[in-house]
Amino acid sequence: MSADIVSLPARGAVPAPSKAEICENIRTRIRTGLLPLGARISDKALALELGVSRTPVREALVQLQGEGLVVMRPQSGT
């Protein structure tokens, strides 16, 4: 018999934004010029601003690359 440990969020805790919300946030920043064309996008800086880990930011950037909004270059950045 196995038992799963379930963590419940603390009362009043704000849930972390989903990948879709992060993606929409970055998309909006690109469209409004907050992230200018040709500018480097730091997944670390975005993660800090949004209060999430780098993983969902990276996943959002991969999705945006598929949409043609960003270009990800190995060993160079986004």
C-alpha positions in Angstrom: 0.0 0.0 0.0 1.4 3.4 -1.0 0.5 6.8 0.3 0.9 10.0 -1.8 1.9 13.2 0.0 -0.3 16.1 -1.0 0.7 19.6 -0.3 -2.0 22.2 0.0 -1.4 25.8 -0.7 -1.3 28.1 2.3 -4.4 30.2 2.9 -4.3 33.4 1.0 -1.4 32.1 -1.2 -1.5 33.3 -4.8 -1.1 30.4 -7.2 1.8 30.6 -9.6 0.9 31.7 -13.1 0.4 28.8 -15.6 2.5 28.4 -18.7 -0.3 29.8 -20.8 -0.4 33.0 -18.6 3.4 33.3 -18.8 3.2 32.9 -22.6 0.5 35.5 -22.9 2.5 37.9 -20.6 5.6 37.6 -22.8 3.5 37.9 -26.0 2.0 41.1 -24.7 5.4 42.5 -23.8 6.6 41.8 -27.4 3.5 43.3 -29.0 3.6 46.5 -26.8 7.4 47.0 -27.3 8.3 46.3 -23.7 10.5 43.6 -25.3 11.9 45.4 -28.4 12.5 43.6 -31.6 16.0 42.0 -31.6 16.4 42.3 -27.9 17.7 39.4 -25.9 15.2 37.8 -23.6 16.6 36.6 -20.2 14.6 33.6 -18.9 16.2 34.2 -15.6 15.1 37.8 -15.4 11.6 37.0 -16.6 11.3 34.2 -14.0 12.3 36.6 -11.2 9.8 39.3 -12.4 7.0 36.8 -12.6 7.8 35.0 -9.4 8.2 31.5 -11.1 11.0 29.1 -11.8 12.8 29.3 -15.1 11.2 26.1 -16.4 7.7 27.4 -17.2 9.4 30.5 -18.7 11.5 28.3 -21.0 8.4 26.3 -22.0 6.6 29.5 -22.8 9.5 30.7 -24.9 9.6 27.4 -26.8 5.9 27.9 -27.6 6.5 31.5 -28.7 9.3 30.2 -31.0 6.8 27.9 -32.6 4.6 30.9 -33.2 7.5 32.8 -34.8 7.6 35.5 -32.1 11.1 34.6 -30.7 14.2 32.9 -31.9 16.1 30.6 -29.6 19.7 29.9 -30.5 21.6 27.2 -28.7 24.5 28.6 -26.6 23.4 32.2 -27.5 20.1 32.7 -25.8 16.6 33.9 -26.9 
